[in-house]
């Protein structure tokens, strides 16, 4: 057996930070909620657990071990329980066992160490930021070529995303989850600041101008004990990307890389940068934005000291379980610049599984069996019922008769089909001759450079790097083209 434990322990000594996967939440029993479709669940279970077991089990009767590497913390407890169920109830009769390894804090570092050591897992949690790298390394199995997964791949074809789950017709992962980026707000602080409707209930902002005004009112009312907004641009590499620019796509209808013109242009985000500077001028965000890490600012929100935060769907588990909120809070749609010109919001890509291209023919049946079991409809219905994820196949939501009583879940689930994967940007293929967006925006917040400087510097830096990558054949621009209406709000 491969030396998984030794490899994992050595890899954990490496330094790295990857926020957003969430830290370990409190355990949540799947019995907390129930599915209304017993027949459907039984069918899904049967489908997930049926294959040619004769091929899976060797002629000598030895058990085939399928190595599975997970990087998800939000439902770590339920995933472990599902693996245990397979190993005790499903796998023995088929001669298959799942060996689960979970790494939340430094997933990319640990995975890279596994690859370098020749111990690539058979199945692993896909990562959008590393998909291109893994393809270039030849690690990814084209799931279209795995006949055992034909039905499963067909089921998830409508949710496929070029550059995220597939590339040039090859399917490398299945889009199983939706993680919308929305707004969490503290109702207690809103009421204390007089931001209420005609019934006296906290009134969540719908525009960014309202966010600025509300944040100032909350900060003023708090008099140093609470602040209007919580941001984390320090301690991890995704703060500006995930908490500032990505939420603003619902206002701009485009990313910093324009998938229509196929050029970098940060001008579309001038309003976002001006908004950030308004918060800074009013001193309306929690102090330490340049250095505070993501979990500490989440903890401040849960402690009732922050009025609003940008919150991806995994924050539901954070505020209910990891850092149980002591305040009355809820979730609202991500604000926009103009409510009459709203675009679809952005969701985070996570939870999809990839298969190693090196899986041998005599092991493929067993690995496919596990892949289907981990991706089964019944499991994703159960995850949704327990407020862990929103299934990409939103039809599964209608099969769940009751969800667990988790604050914020109802509003986080609302309009799930109006949140799309942020399209593939060539950022990860570029060699920048200058600072990246995280560094430059932090300089702006610190008062070192202007909004004009940010827009020019980032546009020049990223476009120049793109031109070089295209010239060198590293980036093919036609792979990044999207329809003009990709972000069109359809409700």
C-alpha positions in Angstrom: 0.0 0.0 0.0 1.2 3.5 -0.8 2.6 5.4 2.1 -0.2 7.9 2.4 0.2 8.8 6.0 3.9 9.6 5.8 3.4 11.7 2.7 0.6 13.7 4.3 2.5 14.3 7.5 5.6 15.5 5.6 3.5 17.8 3.4 1.8 19.4 6.3 5.1 20.8 7.3 5.1 23.0 4.2 3.8 26.5 4.7 0.7 27.5 2.7 -2.6 29.2 3.1 -5.8 28.5 1.1 -8.9 30.1 2.7 -12.4 29.6 1.4 -12.6 25.9 1.9 -13.7 26.7 5.4 -12.4 25.2 8.6 -13.9 22.2 10.3 -17.5 22.8 11.1 -19.4 21.2 14.0 -20.8 17.8 13.2 -24.2 17.7 11.6 -26.2 14.5 11.5 -27.9 13.6 8.3 -30.9 12.8 10.4 -31.4 16.5 11.0 -33.4 16.7 7.8 -35.3 14.2 5.6 -35.8 13.7 1.9 -39.4 13.3 0.6 -38.4 11.1 -2.3 -37.6 7.7 -0.9 -38.1 6.0 -4.2 -35.8 8.4 -5.9 -33.2 8.1 -3.2 -33.3 4.3 -3.4 -32.9 4.5 -7.1 -29.9 6.8 -6.8 -28.4 4.6 -4.1 -28.8 1.5 -6.3 -27.4 3.3 -9.3 -24.4 4.5 -7.3 -23.7 1.1 -5.8 -24.1 -1.0 -8.9 -21.5 -2.0 -11.4 -19.6 -5.0 -12.5 -18.4 -6.1 -9.1 -16.8 -9.2 -10.6 -14.4 -6.9 -12.5 -13.9 -4.7 -9.4 -12.8 -7.6 -7.2 -9.7 -9.5 -8.3 -9.8 -13.2 -9.1 -7.7 -13.8 -6.1 -10.3 -12.3 -3.8 -8.1 -9.4 -2.7 -9.7 -6.0 -1.9 -9.1 -3.2 -4.2 -8.3 0.1 -2.4 -9.5 3.3 -4.1 -7.6 6.4 -2.8 -9.8 9.5 -2.4 -8.4 12.9 -1.6 -10.9 15.5 -0.3 -10.3 19.2 0.4 -13.7 20.1 1.6 -14.3 21.1 5.2 -17.9 22.2 5.1 -19.3 18.7 5.1 -16.3 16.7 6.2 -18.3 14.9 8.8 -21.0 13.7 6.3 -18.4 12.7 3.8 -16.6 10.6 6.3 -19.8 9.0 7.3 -20.6 8.2 3.7 -17.2 6.6 3.1 -17.6 4.6 6.3 -21.0 3.3 5.1 -19.4 2.2 1.8 -16.6 0.4 3.6 -18.9 -1.4 5.9 -22.1 -2.0 3.9 -21.4 -1.7 0.2 -17.7 -2.3 -0.5 -17.1 -5.7 1.2 -19.3 -7.6 -1.2 -17.6 -5.9 -4.2 -14.1 -6.3 -2.9 -13.6 -2.5 -2.8 -12.5 -0.2 0.0 -12.2 3.6 0.0 -9.1 5.2 1.6 -10.1 8.8 2.4 -7.5 11.5 3.1 -8.8 15.0 3.9 -6.7 18.2 3.9 -8.3 21.6 4.4 -5.6 24.0 5.3 -3.0 23.3 2.6 -4.7 21.2 0.0 -2.7 22.3 -3.1 0.6 21.9 -1.3 -0.3 18.4 -0.1 -1.6 17.3 -3.4 1.5 18.5 -5.2 3.6 16.5 -2.8 1.6 13.4 -3.5 2.1 13.9 -7.3 5.9 14.5 -6.9 6.1 11.3 -4.7 4.2 9.3 -7.3 1.2 8.8 -5.1 -1.5 10.4 -7.1 -5.0 9.7 -5.6 -7.5 7.8 -7.8 -10.1 10.5 -7.1 -9.7 14.0 -5.8 -11.5 17.2 -5.2 -11.1 19.4 -8.3 -9.8 22.9 -8.0 -10.5 25.6 -10.6 -7.2 27.4 -9.9 -5.2 24.2 -10.6 -7.2 22.6 -13.4 -5.0 23.9 -16.2 -1.9 22.8 -14.4 -3.2 19.3 -13.8 -4.2 19.1 -17.5 -0.7 20.1 -18.5 0.7 17.5 -16.2 -1.4 14.8 -17.8 -3.1 13.9 -14.5 -6.7 14.2 -15.6 -8.9 11.4 -17.0 -11.4 12.4 -19.6 -14.6 11.2 -18.0 -16.2 10.9 -21.5 -13.9 7.9 -22.1 -15.1 6.1 -19.0 -18.0 4.0 -20.1 -19.0 3.2 -16.5 -19.7 6.9 -15.9 -21.7 7.5 -19.1 -25.0 8.2 -17.4 -23.5 10.3 -14.6 -21.6 12.5 -17.1 -24.8 12.9 -19.2 -26.7 13.9 -16.0 -24.3 16.8 -15.2 -23.6 17.9 -18.8 -26.0 20.9 -18.4 -23.9 22.2 -15.6 -20.6 21.8 -17.3 -18.3 24.9 -17.4 -15.6 25.3 -20.0 -12.3 25.8 -18.2 -13.7 24.7 -14.9 -14.9 21.2 -15.4 -14.0 20.6 -19.1 -11.6 21.8 -21.8 -11.8 21.3 -25.5 -14.6 18.7 -25.3 -12.9 16.7 -22.6 -14.7 16.4 -19.2 -12.3 16.5 -16.3 -14.7 16.9 -13.4 -18.4 17.2 -12.6 -20.0 20.4 -11.4 -21.8 19.0 -8.3 -22.3 22.1 -6.1 -23.3 25.7 -6.2 -21.7 28.2 -3.8 -23.3 31.6 -4.5 -21.5 34.7 -3.2 -24.1 36.8 -1.4 -24.2 39.2 1.6 -24.5 38.4 5.3 -25.9 41.1 7.5 -26.3 41.6 11.2 -29.9 42.5 11.9 -29.2 43.7 15.5 -26.7 46.3 14.3 -29.1 47.4 11.5 -31.9 48.0 14.0 -29.6 49.7 16.4 -28.6 52.1 13.6 -32.2 52.7 12.6 -31.9 50.9 9.3 -35.3 49.3 9.3 -38.4 49.0 7.1 -41.9 50.3 8.0 -42.4 47.3 10.3 -39.3 48.0 12.2 -37.4 45.0 10.7 -33.8 45.2 9.6 -33.6 46.3 6.0 -30.8 44.8 4.0 -29.2 46.9 1.3 -29.9 46.2 -2.4 -27.4 48.6 -3.9 -23.7 49.4 -3.2 -24.6 53.0 -2.4 -26.9 51.7 0.3 -24.1 49.5 1.6 -21.8 52.6 1.9 -24.6 54.6 3.7 -25.6 51.7 6.0 -22.0 50.9 6.9 -21.4 54.5 8.0 -24.6 54.5 10.1 -23.6 51.2 11.8 -20.1 52.4 12.5 -21.2 55.7 13.9 -23.8 54.0 16.1 -21.2 51.5 17.3 -18.9 54.3 18.5 -15.8 52.0 18.3 -17.5 48.8 19.4 -18.9 47.7 16.0 -18.2 48.5 12.3 -20.3 48.6 9.2 -18.4 46.1 7.0 -15.9 43.3 7.4 -13.2 42.6 4.8 -10.1 40.4 4.8 -7.5 41.3 2.2 -4.5 40.0 4.2 -3.3 36.5 5.1 -4.6 34.7 2.0 -4.4 35.1 -1.7 -8.1 35.5 -2.7 -9.4 38.4 -0.6 -9.6 41.0 -3.4 -10.7 38.5 -6.0 -13.4 36.8 -4.0 -14.7 39.5 -1.6 -14.4 42.6 -3.9 -14.2 42.0 -7.6 -16.2 38.7 -7.9 -19.3 40.1 -6.1 -19.2 43.2 -8.4 -19.7 41.1 -11.5 -23.4 41.2 -10.8 -23.1 44.9 -11.4 -20.6 44.9 -14.3 -21.7 41.9 -16.3 -18.1 41.2 -17.0 -14.9 40.1 -15.2 -11.5 41.9 -15.1 -10.8 39.7 -18.1 -13.5 40.4 -20.6 -14.6 37.0 -22.1 -16.2 38.9 -25.0 -13.3 41.2 -26.1 -10.7 38.7 -24.8 -8.8 41.5 -23.1 -8.0 42.6 -19.6 -9.7 45.8 -18.6 -10.1 46.8 -15.0 -12.0 50.0 -15.9 -15.3 48.1 -15.4 -14.4 47.9 -11.8 -13.8 51.6 -11.2 -17.1 51.8 -9.3 -16.0 48.9 -7.1 -12.7 50.6 -6.3 -14.5 53.9 -5.6 -16.9 52.1 -3.3 -13.9 50.6 -1.4 -12.3 54.0 -1.0 -15.6 55.4 0.3 -15.6 52.8 3.0 -12.0 53.7 3.8 -12.8 57.4 3.9 -15.7 56.8 6.3 -13.6 54.3 8.4 -16.6 52.0 8.1 -14.9 48.7 7.8 -13.4 46.7 10.7 -9.8 47.8 11.3 -6.9 45.8 10.0 -8.2 45.0 6.6 -4.7 44.8 5.1 -3.6 42.1 7.5 -6.6 40.3 9.1 -7.2 36.8 7.9 -10.5 35.3 6.8 -11.4 33.3 9.9 -10.8 36.2 12.3 -13.0 38.5 10.4 -15.7 35.8 10.3 -15.4 35.4 14.0 -15.9 39.2 14.5 -19.1 39.0 12.5 -20.3 36.1 14.6 -19.5 38.0 17.7 -21.8 40.9 16.6 -19.1 43.4 15.8 -19.5 43.6 12.1 -22.6 44.8 10.2 -22.0 43.2 6.8 -19.7 40.7 5.0 -19.5 39.2 1.6 -20.4 35.6 2.2 -20.1 32.6 -0.1 -22.5 29.7 0.7 -20.0 27.9 2.9 -20.3 30.7 5.4 -23.7 29.3 6.5 -21.8 26.5 8.2 -19.2 29.0 9.5 -21.8 31.2 11.2 -24.0 28.4 12.5 -21.3 25.8 13.5 -17.7 26.9 13.3 -18.2 30.3 14.9 -21.8 30.2 16.2 -23.2 33.7 15.8 -24.4 35.4 19.0 -26.3 38.0 16.9 -29.5 37.9 14.8 -28.3 37.7 11.2 -29.4 36.6 7.7 -28.4 36.5 4.1 -29.4 38.9 1.3 -28.7 38.9 -2.5 -25.4 40.4 -3.4 -26.0 44.2 -3.8 -25.7 45.8 -7.3 -24.9 49.2 -8.6 -28.3 49.5 -10.4 -31.2 47.3 -9.4 -32.7 47.8 -12.9 -29.6 46.5 -14.5 -28.7 43.4 -12.5 -26.6 40.6 -13.9 -26.2 37.1 -12.7 -24.1 36.7 -9.6 -21.0 34.6 -9.3 -20.6 31.3 -7.5 -17.5 29.5 -6.3 -16.4 26.4 -8.0 -15.9 23.6 -5.5 -16.8 20.0 -4.6 -16.3 18.5 -8.1 -14.3 15.3 -8.4 -11.6 14.4 -10.9 -10.2 11.0 -11.7 -6.5 10.2 -12.2 -5.5 9.4 -15.8 -3.2 6.7 -14.5 -6.0 4.5 -13.2 -5.2 1.1 -14.7 -7.8 -0.9 -16.7 -8.0 -3.6 -14.0 -8.9 -1.0 -11.4 -11.2 1.2 -13.4 -14.4 -0.6 -12.5 -13.6 -0.2 -8.8 -12.7 3.5 -9.1 -15.8 4.2 -11.2 -17.9 2.5 -8.6 -16.6 4.8 -5.9 -16.9 7.9 -8.2 -20.6 7.2 -8.7 -21.2 6.5 -5.1 -19.6 9.8 -4.0 -21.5 11.7 -6.7 -24.9 10.0 -6.1 -28.1 12.1 -6.1 -29.1 10.8 -2.7 -25.9 12.1 -1.2 -26.4 15.6 -2.6 -30.0 15.7 -1.5 -28.8 14.8 2.0 -26.1 17.5 1.9 -28.7 20.0 0.8 -31.1 18.9 3.5 -28.4 19.5 6.1 -27.6 22.9 4.7 -24.1 22.0 3.6 -24.3 22.7 -0.1 -26.7 23.7 -2.9 -26.7 21.0 -5.6 -25.8 22.1 -9.1 -28.7 20.0 -10.2 -31.2 22.3 -8.6 -34.0 19.8 -9.3 -32.7 17.8 -6.4 -33.7 20.5 -4.0 -37.4 19.9 -4.8 -37.0 16.3 -3.7 -36.1 17.4 -0.1 -39.1 17.8 2.0 -37.4 19.6 4.9 -34.0 21.2 5.5 -32.2 21.6 8.8 -33.0 24.7 10.8 -29.9 26.8 9.8 -30.0 30.6 9.9 -29.4 32.1 6.4 -30.0 28.9 4.4 -33.3 29.8 2.9 -32.1 33.1 1.5 -28.8 31.6 0.4 -30.6 28.9 -1.6 -33.0 31.4 -3.2 -32.3 32.2 -6.9 -29.6 29.6 -7.0 -30.0 29.3 -10.7 -29.1 33.0 -11.1 -25.6 32.5 -9.9 -23.1 31.1 -12.4 -19.5 29.9 -12.3 -17.2 32.9 -12.9 -15.9 32.1 -16.4 -12.4 30.9 -17.0 -9.8 33.7 -16.9 -6.2 33.2 -18.0 -4.8 34.6 -14.8 -3.2 31.4 -13.8 -1.3 31.1 -17.1 0.4 34.5 -16.8 3.8 35.6 -15.6 3.3 39.1 -14.3 6.0 41.7 -14.6 4.5 43.7 -11.8 2.2 43.3 -8.7 -1.0 41.3 -8.8 -4.4 42.6 -8.0 -4.2 41.6 -4.3 -1.1 43.7 -3.8 -2.2 46.7 -5.8 -5.6 47.0 -4.3 -4.1 46.7 -0.8 -1.8 49.6 -1.7 -4.8 51.6 -2.7 -6.6 50.9 0.6 -3.5 51.9 2.5 -3.6 55.3 0.7 -0.5 54.7 -1.3 -2.0 54.9 -4.8 -5.2 56.2 -6.4 -8.1 54.5 -8.1 -6.7 55.7 -11.5 -3.3 54.2 -10.7 -4.9 50.8 -9.8 -6.9 50.6 -13.0 -3.9 51.6 -15.3 -1.4 49.5 -13.4 -3.5 46.3 -13.3 -4.7 46.6 -16.9 -1.2 47.2 -18.2 0.3 44.5 -16.1 -2.2 41.8 -16.9 -2.7 42.6 -20.6 1.1 42.7 -21.2 1.5 39.3 -19.5 -1.5 38.0 -21.6 0.1 39.3 -24.9 3.3 37.5 -24.0 1.5 34.3 -23.1 -0.4 34.3 -26.4 2.7 35.0 -28.3 4.5 32.1 -26.6 1.6 29.7 -27.3 0.7 29.3 -23.6 -2.7 30.9 -23.9 -5.2 30.3 -26.8 -7.7 33.1 -26.6 -10.5 31.4 -28.4 -10.8 29.0 -25.4 -12.0 31.9 -23.2 -14.8 33.2 -25.5 -18.2 33.4 -23.9 -21.6 34.4 -25.2 -22.6 38.1 -24.6 -25.5 37.0 -22.5 -23.6 34.7 -20.2 -24.4 36.9 -17.2 -27.9 37.9 -18.2 -30.3 37.8 -15.2 -33.3 35.8 -16.3 -35.8 36.4 -13.6 
